[in-house]
């Protein structure tokens, strides 16, 4: 993890310098324009072109940094200890099950990276247990956060759709980006993304269960579901408080950000069929 820590610091320095270089370039441009006009030179349209170039170059640099961070989420090595602690907490899990949970953890962090600093709720008790075990290794976890998000992400317990608007919107963001990662239509899913399928697939006691099917007749306020299952169309249902129309503030125009798009085609993100 030492080499990873060096890469995290370099990436953080690059991100900070992008803003610094942009700020210095804009200040230099302003000083030049003001000085030229004070000396009596007429305003030239090319000056605006230079300013436009500065902002385009800055945007491209920021996009490149974001791409490196998303690549780090997908490919960076994670410590083995969280998987060991996960299997100690859930003895029935096999090594391949722990590998799936680790992939779900990566999918959660990908949703956080694409949410641009907005709150993302944890939808899986299994991934939450892995996250909690990882965060106990404070140094490794802090390096992972810096490398993948550029900031420290504090742990929050697993949530389910209910009366808390903030939690609902956080779950909607997790749902939207997890679906996009696996080329699933988040409004009309035919299967579940991995992050939302794990608890049921692994038989996690007290886990959060989801189904890709539409909610049966008798909505959430009418006692239509006696088993606490969240259905695919619950995330865009305004019966649950929060921003249902915009999936917690992300929609088609905002949510692409490097994710997969399209309908419910294949995708190799590791999604599973949910509870039917």
C-alpha positions, 0 to 999 in steps of 0.5 A, a space after each residue: 500500500 506504500 506505492 499506492 499512497 505515493 500515487 494518491 499523493 501525486 494524484 491529489 497534488 495534480 488535482 490541486 495544481 489544476 485549480 492553482 494553474 487555472 487561477 494563476 492563468 486567469 489572474 495573468 489574463 486579467 492583468 494583461 487585459 487591464 494593463 493593455 487597456 490602461 495603456 490605450 490598446 483597443 480590446 481584441 476578440 482574441 483575448 476572449 479566445 485565450 480565456 476560453 482556451 484556459 477554461 477548456 484546458 482546465 476542464 480537460 485536466 479535471 476530467 483526466 484526473 476524474 478518469 484516473 480516480 475511476 480507474 483506481 476504483 476499478 483496478 487498485 488493489 485492496 487489502 485482504 484484511 476486510 475480506 477476512 473480517 467479513 468472513 469472520 462476521 459471516 462464517 457461511 460466506 466463502 472466499 468467492 462470496 467475499 470477492 463479490 462483496 469487494 466488487 460491490 464495495 468498488 461499485 459503491 465508491 464508483 457511485 460516490 465518485 460520480 455523484 460529485 460530492 453529493 451524499 450516497 447512501 449504502 444499500 447493502 448490509 454485506 458491503 457495509 460490513 466490509 466497509 466498516 472492517 476496511 475503515 478500521 485500517 485507518 491508514 490504508 482506508 485514508 490512502 484509498 479515499 485520497 486515491 479514488 475520491 480525493 477526500 476522506 469518506 466517512 462511514 455511514 450505516 446501511 439504509 433502506 427506503 423510508 421516510 428520511 428524504 436525505 437517505 432516500 436521495 442517497 439510495 437513489 444516487 447509489 441505485 442510479 449509478 450502480 445501474 448505469 455501471 451495468 447498463 441497466 435502465 434505472 427506471 425500468 430495471 429487469 435485473 439488479 446491479 450487484 450492489 443491490 443484489 448481494 444481501 439476498 444472494 448471500 443470505 445476509 441475516 437482516 440484509 436489505 432485499 431488493 427486487 427488479 420487479 415493479 411493486 405489487 398493487 398496494 403501494 408502500 403506504 398501503 402495506 403492500 409489502 409485508 417483507 420489507 422488500 424494495 422494488 425497482 420502481 420504488 426509487 422513482 416513486 414519490 411516495 418515498 420522500 425526496 427527489 424521485 423525479 431526478 433520482 436524488 438529483 441525478 438524471 440522464 443529462 447529469 448521470 452519464 459521467 463515464 458510466 455505461 448507458 443503454 437499456 438492460 442489455 448484458 453488461 459484465 458488471 456482475 449484476 444478479 437476479 434479485 428476489 422474485 
